[in-house]
Amino acid sequence: MSSNEALSGLPFGAQTRNPFNYVKVEQISRDVVTNWITTSEITDHLNLFDDESQDGYLNNLEVATRMHVEDFLGMSIFPTSYRVWYGPESLAASPVSLDLPEVSQNQSPTQAGVTISKVAYWNDSTPSVLTLVPSNQYYYDASGNKVIVASLPTNINTSMTAPIIVEYTAVANPLSSYPVIKQAALLILTDLYNNRANSTETKLKSIPYAAQVLLRSYKPLIM
């Protein structure tokens, strides 16, 4: 980094997302109950016709499978909320540009991908107080997957590693309805159903055209 870049806060003050300027990300709310694939779809796939004795177990497997697919692809099948933390170096530019992590990238132009619920900062009081930024002072930039803040006060606690936070919810991604995604999930669920322990007496082999092959095209290069 050149001396001029250091003085101007670059690269953190730039309008690009390379490198990303957040410090850490926390998942603060997630649906761990609702089924995505129906019990009927599961029993048909497993050839368990007219057998309802395992429905509770199958529903638990379905939720585990759905969460795995969400984590693998970095997308929300159901809305998921995050808290992102930023350091004071993010203040170098005006307006302030706060990158969001690469999760649930929604490519549907008719559906908002992200809803910002809170922008806040820890002030320099003793003890420090979390202070909300008025909602009319920021907006979500879908073109760069970031939050643009008109300005932040000067009383931010600069002794903290990450005194600025953004909380947002990623909506359900339209990709979750793609048959290829659901078919991959059914393959994963079948594997969990047929192999109920983490060890086996025989050597298992992966099927070449299986879940990861089906999902690979939809996995972002950057997570």
ABEGO torsion letter per residue (X at the ends): XBAAAAAAGOAAABABAOBBABABBBBABBBAABBABBAAAAAAAAGBBGBAAAAAAAAAAAAAAAAAAAAAAGBBABBBBBBBBBBAAAAABOBBBBBBBBBGBBABAABBABBBABBBBBBABOBBBBBBBBAAABBBBAAAGBBBBABBBAABBAABABABBBBBBBBBBAAAABAAAAAAAAAAAAAAAABABABBABBBBBBABBAAAAAAAABBABX
